[in-house]
């Protein structure tokens, strides 16, 4: 046995440096605009004013961030489990797929802000309101990714499993879901972003509820406290970036070690 290096994967360092440079550029532009007083301070606070507002009451902002993230994570967990399960079942029954697809597609194209008032009226607690709205927007990508991944299984591999007498459960777990992991990993990041959007929309629709970041943003803009509003907005952005980073790592773990995107970073073992 000998090891040969596979094709080199482009280093992630230049991408990270570009992202940092982009963020620094936006921050510098923001600082320059506020220093030149191109906009009044009550409309665009300076970065230092935003940082000062956060440090005056960090626990309040962090608690609000936790409430928003808790709602998004609960909805994402439900969307992943429910979406993968429904997608796997739908591939077993074309009739079921034809039944469930139209309402799912209708929910996907309906703006979540339109559904928010109805959910606030009919769902009793603020936490469940947020989870349901976030679930509705994050569920569809998981279902379609699972169905697409299972449908794209090589028929010859499916015939091989049948030839060896593999049960339906083994075919589903060892072949179909294993093959669909690439699509599911991609949909996971999409669903993560959508779940955060749904949680924020729910907080805007019910500003009197437990007090997530969107509720704080709404209250701050109502009082023209733009420093607090920008602090809440920046924390929402940070939560989204953190969620994407974590889900990206989870996706790489899900695909490791067989997927080409993962194997490209290591070595390939070949017979000598």
N, C-alpha and C positions, 0 to 999 in steps of 0.2 A: 504494500500500500504506500502511496506517496501523496503528498498534498500539493495541490497547485492553486495559486491564488486565483480567485474568480475575477471577473471584470470589476475594476475598481468603481465603487459607488461614489458619486460626487460628494465631496465633504459637506456636512451640514454647517460647518463654521462660517463660510461666506454668507449663507442665507441668514444665519443668526446675526452676523455683523450688519447686514443690510437692514434687517428689522430694527436693530438697535439704532442704527443711523437714522432710519425713518422716524422712529419715535423721538430721538433727540432733535431732529429737524422740526417736527411738529411742535415740540415743547419750546424750542427757540423762537419759532414764529409766533406762538402764543405770547411768550414773554415780550417779544419786540412790539407786538400790537398793543399790549397793555401799557408798556413803557411809553410808547408814542402817543397814548391816549386817543387812538383812532376811534375807540368805542368807550362810552362812559363805563365807570367801574361797576355801576349797578346792573349793567347788562353783561359785561365780560370781566369777571374778576381775574386778578393776576394768579399765576401758579402759586406764588407764595401765600396769597390770601386763602386759596383753596387748601394748601397744606396746613396753614395755621388753623383753619376751621376744623380740619380733621383731628389735629392734635388737641384741640380744646375738648372734644368729646369723642375719643376713638371708640369707646365701648358701645356707644349708641349706633355709630355707623357700622361697626363690625357685627353687632347683633342683627341689624337690618340686613346686612349681607348674608348672614347665616340663614335668616328666614327665607330669603329669596333662593339661596342655593339649596336649602332643604326641600323646598317645593319642586325645584327643577330636578333634583336627583331622584325624588320619589316618583315623579312623572316619567323620568327616563328609565328607571328600573321597571316600572309597570309596562312601558312601551316596548322595551327590549323583550321581556318575557312574553307578553301578550302578542307582540308582532311576530316573533320567531315561531311561537306555537301556532298561531293562526295561519301563518305562511306555510308551515310544514303540513298542517291538516288540509289546507286548501289544495295543495299539490296532489293529495290523495283523492280529492273529490272535485272534478271539474264543475259539477253542479254547485257545490258550495262556493267555489271561487267566483262563479258568475253571480251568485246571490250577494256575496259580501263586497265585491269590488265596487259596484255603483255607489252605495252609500259612503264607502271609504273615500272614493274619488270626490264625491260631493263635499265631504268634510274637508278634504285637502284644499279644494279651490275656494272654500268659503273663508273669508278673512276672520281670524280668531276674534278680532275686536267686535265683530257682529254677534258672535256667540256669547261674548262675555256678559252682557246684561241678562240674558236668559239664564245662564249658569248661576249668576249671582242671586237671581230670584229663586231658583228651584233647588239649589244645593245649600244645605244648612250652614256649614262652617266655612270660614275663609280659607283654611288650609286645603280642604277638599275642593273648593272652587278653583284654587290655583293649580292643584294637581290635575284636575279634570281638564282644564283648558290646555295646560302644557302637554298632557297625555294625548289629547286630540290632534295636536299638530305634530307630535313626535312619533305617533303610532304608524302612520302610513308608510314612511320610508323603510321602517323595519319589516313590514309585511311584504312590500314589493321587492326589497332586496333578498329576502329569504326565498320568495317564490322564484325570482330570476336565477338565484344561485342554484337552487335544486333543479330547475328546469334545464340548466346548462350542463348537467352531469353527462359525461361521455356514455352513450348507450352501451358501448362495449364493456365498460366497467360494470354497469348495472347488470348486463347479461352474465358477466363473470360471477357476480355475487349470487345471482339466481342459480347458476350452474353448481355452485358449491353449497347450495341449500341455505343461504343466509336468511334469517327471518326478516320480516319487515322492519322490526325495531332495529336490528343490526344494520340493515341497509340505510335506514334513516340516520342513525348516529354515526356510523363509521364511513359512510360514503357520501350521502346527500348533504347533511349538515356540515361535514368536514369540507366538502367541495364548496359549499356556499359561504365559508368563513370569510373569503375575500370580500364578497358583496356585503356581508353583515358588518365587517369591520369598517367599510366605507360608510355605510348607512349609520353606524353608531355615532360618528362625529357629526353627521347632519342632524340626527335626532337630538344629540346633546345641545347643539345650538338652538334648535327649535324649542326644546323644553325650557331653556332659559327665556326665550322670547315669550312663550306662553305664560311663564310665571310672572314676568314683568307686566304683560298685558292684564293678567288677572289682578295684579296690585293696582294698576291704574283704574280698572273698572270698579274696584271696591277699596277706595282709599281709606275707609274707616277701619279696615281689618288690621291684623296684628302688626303691621308696620315694616314691610320690606323696603328695599331700596327704591322701588318705583313710587311707593306711597310717600316716602320721605322727599323724593324729587318733586312730586306733585305739590306737596305741602310747602316746600321751599320756594317754588316758583310762584305759588299763590301769594306768599308773603314777600316776594321779590328779594329773597335771600339767595342770591345767585351763587355765593360761595358754597353754601350747603348743597345747592342743586348740582353744581359741577362736581362736588365731592361724591355725591351719590351716583352721578353719571359715570365718573371715572371708575368707581368701584364695580359698577355693572360691567364695564369693559374688562376690568381685571378678572372678574369672575368668568366671563366668557372665554378669555384667553387661557385661564387656568384650566377650565373644563376641557377646552380643545387639546391642551397639552396632555392632560391625564388620559383622555379618551384616545389620543394618538398612541400613547405608550401602551394602553390596553389593547388597541388594535394590533400593534406589532407583536405583543405577547400572544395574541390569539392566532396570528399567522405563523409564528415561529414553530419549528425551523424550516418548514417545507416550502413556504411561499417564495417565489423568485425575488420579491422585494426584500426579503429578509436574508435569503441565501447570498445575495449579492454583496453583503457586507462581511462575509466570512470566507472560509476556504472550502473548496470542493475536494472531497476525497475520491481518488480514482485508483484503480488497480495499477500496480507498477508493472 
